[in-house]
Amino acid sequence: MKTTVQASNHNAAWRALISVVILIALTFVLFLFAPEESYDWIKAAHVIAVISWMAGMLYLPRLFVYHADVEKGSAQSETFKLMERRLLRAIINPAMMASWIFGLWLAWSRFGFQGGWLHAKISFVLILSGVHGYLSAATRKFAEDRNEKTARHWRIINEVPTVLMIVIVILVIVKPF
């Protein structure tokens, strides 16, 4: 039998997934009926998804900084677990999926996957996705009271998405090669 918290998390995850599916479906319908106008809409959806993804990627390690300093099993720890799980499932995961779907479509439709800057950008987005996986695993460890990393570790990790974001934005805007 699910607890109220588990049921709430499950419902939040489903709502987030449904939102992403609706956004993708609406974008696909737009593409079918107005392909010449769809590029800008898909680009806007991509930017919105990336902003959402980055917001979560910047906030989750900050939660870990505070969580690492509280006693395991305490009320504070349980609150952090809930916040981390909801952030990951309801915002970060769906936003990452939408970012990849829209981004790959844009790379294919406008650039045919050509260009050194695009290859570099995709490489850095793959690294960012790996960081996402690392944070997802850390969320599970915190949920099971198995975190062994210090707050200092999480402060350092908190900077990694920022550095990757800066590099990716420069590649997209400047297109240096």
Secondary structure, 3 states (H helix, E strand, C coil): CCCHHHHHHHHHHHHHHHHHHHHHHHHHHHHHHCHHHHHHHHHHHHHHHHHHHHHHHHHHHHHHHHHHCCCCCCHHHHHHHHHHHHHHHHHHHHHHHHHHHHHHHHHHHHHCCCCHHHHHHHHHHHHHHHHHHHHHHHHHHHHCCCCCCCHHHHHHHCCHHHHHHHHHHHHHHHCCC
